[in-house]
Amino acid sequence: STDPEIIERATIWRIEGVIGPHWGPDDLRLVIDFHLTKSRYLPRMETEMNYPTNFRAKILVVEDDILTAGVVVDAISSLGQVIHVETRKHAKELLLLQKFDLIILDIFLPDGNGMSLLQEIRKDVSHEGVPVLMFSNSDHLKDKIRSFEYGANDFILKPVHIEELLARTKALLGGRRKQEQLLSNLEQMTILAQVDGLTGLYNYRHFIENLRSRFSLARERNISLAVLMCDVDDFKQYNDSHGHLAGDHVLKEIAKIIRSAVRHEDIPARYGGEEFAALLWDIGKEHTLKVAMRIKEAINTSPLLRSERQPRGRVTVSMGLALTPAASPEELIQRADEALYRAKSAGKNSICL
C-alpha cells in the first residue's frame, strides 16, 4: 500500500507486509521470499551481535502514546525488566528510587518536555553513564542535535521499526555492560595496587601514602596519631624448620589477628617480609597499648601458631609503638622502629613504647 496512514498503522502493529489489489503474482512472490529469507537470517544476526546473553537489563520507557509504548515494550521485553510510564512526573519519581541500565525517552510528553528530563538525568550523578535513547515523530534536525547536545546516546524516529529499535537497544546495553565491566576491572586493579597479595592487608606503599596524608590532617585537626610496628620473632628459624609454605600460613594468621584487633578507620598493613604495621587514627597512649596487648595475647593463644621448634614453643611477635606529636611522618616511623628494636633486645615477645 502507498497510503501513509495504512503504512504507519502497519508499522506500529508490526505487520511486516501490506499489499494492494493491483499487485501481481510476481510481486507477491518477492514479498514472500523476502520475509522467508529474513526469518532465517535475522535470529542469527541477533545472536551474533555483541550483546551479553546472560545480562538481564532494567529498562525505563517514558512514552505517552499507548500504541507506541506497547510496541516498544513488547520488542525489548526479552532483554530484561521493562518499566513503562506515560509522564515526566512519574519518570522522575521512579528515577529517585531506582537505577536503570537504559532509559528510552520521548521528546514530547503530556506534562513537559523530554529534553528537560534528559538534562536532569545527566546532572544526576546517581544515573551517571546510563545510556538514553530518545525518540520522536519529529524529524527536525535541530531536535536530533539538541538531543545529542543534552547527552542522548541515540535517536530514533517514529514510527518505531522493531529491528532497528532492538539493534540500537542491544548496542546501548552492550556498551553499558562493557563500561560497567571496565569500571569493575579498574576498581579491582586499584585494590590490587593497595593490597598485599599474601595477607590481604594493605601494602607498604598504601600505608606510607596514608601515613603522610593523615599526619597532615591530624596536625590540622589536633588529633593524635599512632604507629604500631610488629615483627615476627625468629621467623627465619621457623621457615627453615617448617618450610616457606608453613611460613606463609603464619603470616596470614598474624595478619588476620591484626586486622581483627584494629578499627575500621585504622590502616593495618604488611610492611615487608615478616614485618607488619598499623596506623591508628585518633587514639591515645592507653588505647594504643591496649591494641598492642590485644594482638600479642591473640597470637600467644592461637592454636595455629604453636611450634615445638620455636624458642618459646610457639610463634611470637615483638612490637614497637610511637605516637604524635612528631616533626614528620618519617620521624614517627623511626621512633616506632627504635621501639621495636628495644622490644627485640629485651628478649622478644614484648611491647615497647
Beta strands, then each sheet from edge to edge (+ up, - down):
strand 1: 57-62
strand 2: 80-85
strand 3: 102-106
strand 4: 108-109
strand 5: 112-113
strand 6: 132-136
strand 7: 154-157
strand 8: 225-232
strand 9: 267-272
strand 10: 275-281
strand 11: 317-323
strand 12: 351-352
sheet 1: 2+ 1+ 3+ 6+ 7+
sheet 2: 4+ 5-
sheet 3: 9+ 10- 8+ 11- 12-
end
